[in-house]
Amino acid sequence: MDETPQTGIQRAAAMAGGGPKLAQYLGVTRQNVHSWNKIGFIPPLDRVREVATLTGIPHIDLVDPEIAALFPELKRNTNI
């Protein structure tokens, strides 16, 4: 069975018990988490740090892929 690749933010929401729970933990709205899910990354870098600390997901998996491409030496999760 093929698994759909998940973005870092999707994995973070799943680990937190869903988008609303992740929003609650971060002190943001559910709409914030929903919009991050839609675009596939977390725009504010300070939130990237918080989510990475909360979930253990590498920072590079949570940022804009264009930013991540600037740092090829950082290993990305192969499930993305």
C-alpha positions as CSV (number, residue, x, y, z in Angstrom):
1,M,0.0,0.0,0.0
2,D,1.4,3.4,-1.0
3,E,1.5,6.0,1.7
4,T,0.9,9.6,0.7
5,P,4.0,11.6,1.5
6,Q,3.4,14.1,4.3
7,T,4.8,17.5,4.8
8,G,6.5,18.4,8.0
9,I,3.5,20.4,9.1
10,Q,1.2,17.5,8.4
11,R,3.4,15.2,10.5
12,A,3.5,17.9,13.3
13,A,-0.3,18.2,13.4
14,A,-0.7,14.4,13.5
15,M,1.8,14.2,16.4
16,A,0.0,16.9,18.3
17,G,-3.4,15.1,17.9
18,G,-4.6,17.3,14.9
19,G,-4.4,20.8,13.6
20,P,-6.6,22.3,16.3
21,K,-4.4,20.8,19.1
22,L,-1.2,22.0,17.4
23,A,-2.8,25.5,17.2
24,Q,-3.6,25.3,20.9
25,Y,-0.1,24.2,21.8
26,L,1.4,27.1,19.8
27,G,-1.1,29.7,20.8
28,V,-2.2,30.4,17.2
29,T,-5.5,30.0,15.5
30,R,-6.7,26.9,13.8
31,Q,-6.8,29.0,10.6
32,N,-3.1,29.6,10.9
33,V,-2.4,25.8,11.1
34,H,-4.8,25.2,8.2
35,S,-3.1,27.8,6.0
36,W,0.3,26.3,6.8
37,N,-1.1,22.9,5.8
38,K,-2.4,24.3,2.5
39,I,1.0,25.7,1.5
40,G,3.0,22.8,3.1
41,F,5.3,24.7,5.4
42,I,5.3,27.2,8.2
43,P,6.1,30.8,7.1
44,P,7.1,32.5,10.4
45,L,10.5,31.1,11.3
46,D,9.9,31.6,15.0
47,R,7.0,29.1,14.7
48,V,9.3,26.7,12.9
49,R,11.5,26.6,15.9
50,E,8.5,26.1,18.3
51,V,7.1,23.2,16.2
52,A,10.5,21.6,15.8
53,T,11.0,21.7,19.6
54,L,7.5,20.4,20.3
55,T,7.6,17.5,17.8
56,G,11.2,16.7,17.1
57,I,10.7,17.2,13.4
58,P,13.8,18.8,11.8
59,H,13.6,22.5,11.1
60,I,14.4,21.9,7.4
61,D,11.3,19.8,7.0
62,L,9.1,22.7,8.3
63,V,10.4,25.6,6.2
64,D,9.6,26.9,2.7
65,P,11.2,24.4,0.2
66,E,12.9,27.4,-1.5
67,I,14.6,28.3,1.7
68,A,15.5,24.7,2.3
69,A,17.1,24.5,-1.2
70,L,19.6,27.1,-0.1
71,F,21.0,24.6,2.5
72,P,21.5,21.3,0.6
73,E,23.9,20.1,3.3
74,L,21.0,19.8,5.7
75,K,19.4,16.4,5.4
76,R,15.7,16.3,4.6
77,N,13.4,13.6,5.8
78,T,13.0,11.0,3.0
79,N,9.2,10.7,3.7
80,I,8.6,14.1,2.2
